[in-house]
Amino acid sequence: MRYDEQVDQLTLLGSLRGWWKQNAARHGAGAALRNFCGELWGYLRESTPEQRRRRYGDIEYDWEHRVDTTSATLDWRARLLGVFHSPYQATEPALFQEMMAALRVDFAEFLFIDLGSGKGRTLLMASEYPFRKILGVELLPELNQIAQENLRKYSSADQKCQVLESICGDACEFQFPAEPIVLYLFNPVSESGLGRVIGNLERSLIENPRRVLVLYHNPEHEEMLASSAKLKKIGGTHQYAIYEAG
Ligand SMILES: C[S@@+](CC[C@H](N)C(=O)[O-])C[C@H]1O[C@@H](n2cnc3c(N)ncnc32)[C@H](O)[C@@H]1O
């Protein structure tokens, strides 16, 4: 089976089962049940018209570029899947520019990868830098489909990279191409999932030593990167962390 065909069968029940297995194994069944009720309550609160209106707060990018990257228009199923995996939230443009400036690299040497790319806003924003290529990997087929549509529609006088692709796949199974990479992570996976991503990256670095920068936005599980023997912190703020290998 091709990598991008593996998640065609992403169902709510399967996602709930996976979430439960992981939580119960980690915290015990009682705590998992409490967590589940908490998540469900959070989901219901987020479903009110007020909260939906609040989510439209990130619509400016879409108006400016005539694309659909806001989290406000997600249907109930995509939002519920977000509870069991990681909720979709697009990166804020000004912060993305700040993070790109902080990288201090020759973009033309690098492949930009966003694991958990959602509707593809970061892919579009990254295309304003001269990356060799830009790749997004998104678990939810419906978000990946919207991302692909956005990539087709997007046109900007500032675009410097024209080689953009969005594929559907599980970040935890992703095999890194053997080339210099800027890896972008905005909390796509749980702590254990991040462990698998880092494990795959470390194996890839052992097989093909090269420059890889990891840009971790809202670094909830930064300790996982900090404990990798292959990665070294080279910068960041309270909003992001930059690690480098090679
Ligand atoms: C916080 S959003 C970030 C979206 C995008 N990277 C951005 O910065 O605009 C996290 C995304 O990760 C996706 N996701 C969750 N689990 C994933 C997995 N195992 N593999 C790939 N993507 C995943 C979610 O569906 C969601 O779109």
The ligand as an SDF file (V2000), in Angstrom:
LIG
                    3D

 27 29  0  0  0  0  0  0  0  0999 V2000
   -2.1530   22.5010   14.9750 C   0  0  0  0  0  0  0  0  0  0  0  0
   -2.5900   21.9160   13.3510 S   0  0  0  0  0  0  0  0  0  0  0  0
   -1.2790   22.6420   12.3920 C   0  0  0  0  0  0  0  0  0  0  0  0
   -1.6570   22.9240   10.9590 C   0  0  0  0  0  0  0  0  0  0  0  0
   -0.5330   23.5070   10.1000 C   0  0  0  0  0  0  0  0  0  0  0  0
    0.7070   22.8050   10.3040 N   0  0  0  0  0  0  0  0  0  0  0  0
   -0.3140   24.9590   10.3720 C   0  0  0  0  0  0  0  0  0  0  0  0
    0.6360   25.2530   11.1230 O   0  0  0  0  0  0  0  0  0  0  0  0
   -1.0360   25.8070    9.8380 O   0  0  0  0  0  0  0  0  0  0  0  0
   -2.1330   20.1850   13.4860 C   0  0  0  0  0  0  0  0  0  0  0  0
   -2.5090   19.3680   12.2730 C   0  0  0  0  0  0  0  0  0  0  0  0
   -1.9630   18.0570   12.4070 O   0  0  0  0  0  0  0  0  0  0  0  0
   -2.8770   17.1210   11.8370 C   0  0  0  0  0  0  0  0  0  0  0  0
   -2.5650   15.7730   12.3720 N   0  0  0  0  0  0  0  0  0  0  0  0
   -2.9830   15.2160   13.5410 C   0  0  0  0  0  0  0  0  0  0  0  0
   -2.4410   13.9890   13.6970 N   0  0  0  0  0  0  0  0  0  0  0  0
   -1.6480   13.7770   12.6010 C   0  0  0  0  0  0  0  0  0  0  0  0
   -0.8420   12.7020   12.1650 C   0  0  0  0  0  0  0  0  0  0  0  0
   -0.6880   11.5970   12.9080 N   0  0  0  0  0  0  0  0  0  0  0  0
   -0.2110   12.8010   10.9790 N   0  0  0  0  0  0  0  0  0  0  0  0
   -0.3420   13.9200   10.2020 C   0  0  0  0  0  0  0  0  0  0  0  0
   -1.0980   14.9700   10.5640 N   0  0  0  0  0  0  0  0  0  0  0  0
   -1.7440   14.9120   11.7450 C   0  0  0  0  0  0  0  0  0  0  0  0
   -4.2360   17.6630   12.2490 C   0  0  0  0  0  0  0  0  0  0  0  0
   -5.2700   17.1240   11.4820 O   0  0  0  0  0  0  0  0  0  0  0  0
   -3.9980   19.1710   12.0530 C   0  0  0  0  0  0  0  0  0  0  0  0
   -4.3290   19.5400   10.7380 O   0  0  0  0  0  0  0  0  0  0  0  0
  1  2  1  0
  2  3  1  0
  2 10  1  0
  3  4  1  0
  4  5  1  0
  5  6  1  0
  5  7  1  0
  7  8  2  0
  7  9  1  0
 10 11  1  0
 11 12  1  0
 11 26  1  0
 12 13  1  0
 13 14  1  0
 13 24  1  0
 14 15  1  0
 14 23  1  0
 15 16  2  0
 16 17  1  0
 17 18  1  0
 17 23  2  0
 18 19  1  0
 18 20  2  0
 20 21  1  0
 21 22  2  0
 22 23  1  0
 24 25  1  0
 24 26  1  0
 26 27  1  0
M  CHG  2   2   1   9  -1
M  END
$$$$
